[in-house]
Structure formats: C-alpha cells, structure tokens
C-alpha cells in the first residue's frame, strides 16, 4: 500500500496503524514521488492526500487514470466543500475521507476498497453455522431452505458475514449498504436489522444468536 502524505504528523502514525492491521506501507512525501512509485510499482491501494506539495493529489490521480492504471485510490482531504469531493471523484478517486478523520472509519474504507478490487473477502459463497450466502446467485439458504430477503437485508447480511467475528460499525454499514453515513439517528438500520434477524431465526433468542449487537459501536456476525 502506498501512502502519499506530506504531513509527518499524519503519515507516521497512520502508517503504523495500517501496519498493525497487517498491511505493508510505503510513504511518498510529495505528488511527483507518489506518481513515480505508482507508475513503476504494483500497489493494492493508494492513500492519496489532496494537498500534496509539487503535483497535487488531483493531478496525481488524473495521471494515474490517464495511464490506464486501475489501482484503487482513497483520497484524503482537509477540504470540506462538496464540490472538492466531486472533483476528486471525477479525477478518478474511488472514495475519499475528510480530515480530520477517525482511524476506524478510514480503516473501514480501506477494507471496503480492497474487497471491491478483489480482496480476500471475494469468495463466491460464505457458509457459517447452517447459513449459506451464495453471491453469484444472490440468494441465502438457512439449513438448505431459501430465505426471501429484501435487497438491503441481503446487502446487510453479506457485509456482516464477510466480516464474521469482527465488529462492523454502524457508520460502515450505513456507508456500504446505504451509501450514506448521515443515516445516524434514524431507525432505518435498526428496522432492517430487526427484519433480518427475524428471517434468520435470531429474533427472541438470547443464546446462540448469529448477529450480536455491540452497544455504541455496531454489530458482529458470530463465527462460532
């Protein structure tokens, strides 16, 4: 993974945090260096600061895409104007995170991009505890019986099963399933979770639940 960030106060701790997650990280301190490393190397992901010295992040991203490279780009920006975000996406960025960012959110975005670009969670199907999620057929079977899930229920279950054993935050769910982290405070997620739990047999069970609530954080699909 390449981290293009000129602020050492951000680059050093972020690099260490990513390495603790198991990623190999190299830092590029300016835009020209970042572009050269992308053009001459093979990268799973580029974390790209918008305000780099020399060639800025927008131009780096444009140059990468003009060279037909499909490395996923997660743009970091201190700008909060929606127009700047749109310009970044138009330049070829896959996603963006505004500064100051929460580390948990940034790591969630990293995992999501890696999954979308052929990461480890790209299995054709996932089966845990009698529940089978068949991605190519887009269907779910419980003990061999097919469940009738609405689109958002399926996407919610898929995300949780891809992260089985991990806590998935409400923000990550809202962003990846609904594409809108500003669903905070609404009951949309809770309603869909209730409907999903009912369909997979969790409702009313205190022990052996497939999906656990981690209060104040999110939800976990239990792998055991």
Secondary structure as GFF3:
##gff-version 3
##sequence-region A 1 224
A	DSSP	beta_strand	2	4	.	.	.	ID=ss1
A	DSSP	alpha_helix	8	20	.	.	.	ID=ss2
A	DSSP	beta_strand	26	28	.	.	.	ID=ss3
A	DSSP	alpha_helix	31	40	.	.	.	ID=ss4
A	DSSP	beta_strand	45	49	.	.	.	ID=ss5
A	DSSP	alpha_helix	57	66	.	.	.	ID=ss6
A	DSSP	beta_strand	72	77	.	.	.	ID=ss7
A	DSSP	alpha_helix	82	90	.	.	.	ID=ss8
A	DSSP	beta_strand	95	98	.	.	.	ID=ss9
A	DSSP	alpha_helix	103	116	.	.	.	ID=ss10
A	DSSP	beta_strand	125	128	.	.	.	ID=ss11
A	DSSP	beta_strand	131	134	.	.	.	ID=ss12
A	DSSP	beta_strand	139	142	.	.	.	ID=ss13
A	DSSP	beta_strand	145	147	.	.	.	ID=ss14
A	DSSP	alpha_helix	151	162	.	.	.	ID=ss15
A	DSSP	beta_strand	167	169	.	.	.	ID=ss16
A	DSSP	alpha_helix	170	173	.	.	.	ID=ss17
A	DSSP	pi_helix	174	178	.	.	.	ID=ss18
A	DSSP	three_ten_helix	181	183	.	.	.	ID=ss19
A	DSSP	alpha_helix	188	199	.	.	.	ID=ss20
A	DSSP	beta_strand	211	214	.	.	.	ID=ss21
A	DSSP	beta_strand	218	221	.	.	.	ID=ss22
###
